[in-house]
Amino acid sequence: MVKLHERKFISADPEKCVGCQVCEYACSFGKERVFNPTKARIRVIRENQINNIAVTCRFCETPACVAACPRNALSQSVNGSIIIEKENCSGCGWCISACDYGAMMLHPETKTVYSCDLCKFRADGPQCVKWCPEEALTVVTSDVLAQKARLSAIKKLFQTPGETRNQQPKQTTE
């Protein structure tokens, strides 16, 4: 079993994500051979017109989706990804409701659930990461993500009033 701090998952940088949905199209094509974002294992969430973030499975240590399944259709692999026994899945949606990240989805045709597996059968890795034009997606561990959050917090501490998050500090000449 992979240790919690070594588990990898896809993280999106909200500073870079423009909400283009290329990740959804790349995922759906990589998994289903069709460009259909409703069949993607990643979802772009928009708040207003400015804030965008892509969400996918975080490979929780104790996944609520697995615990919520009344038919034991879900289990967890050694790397943390969710294994779905489609023949046991009734499409009841309990796992969808239980997931804190909104990462479990109901397939529009098969009416069974599915989630990200980091494109485990592809040598070139997750297609959403590969094709993101803004490089907003990365495969990380929780430790790497925590370090990024700490660095971001430190940068915000040293911003001067009036600076926006994408502006460079003004240079003064003396």
Beta strands, then each sheet from edge to edge (+ up, - down):
strand 1: 8-12
strand 2: 43-47
strand 3: 51-55
strand 4: 74-76
strand 5: 82-84
strand 6: 105-106
strand 7: 113-114
strand 8: 137-141
sheet 1: 1+ 8-
sheet 2: 2+ 3-
sheet 3: 4+ 5-
sheet 4: 6+ 7-
end
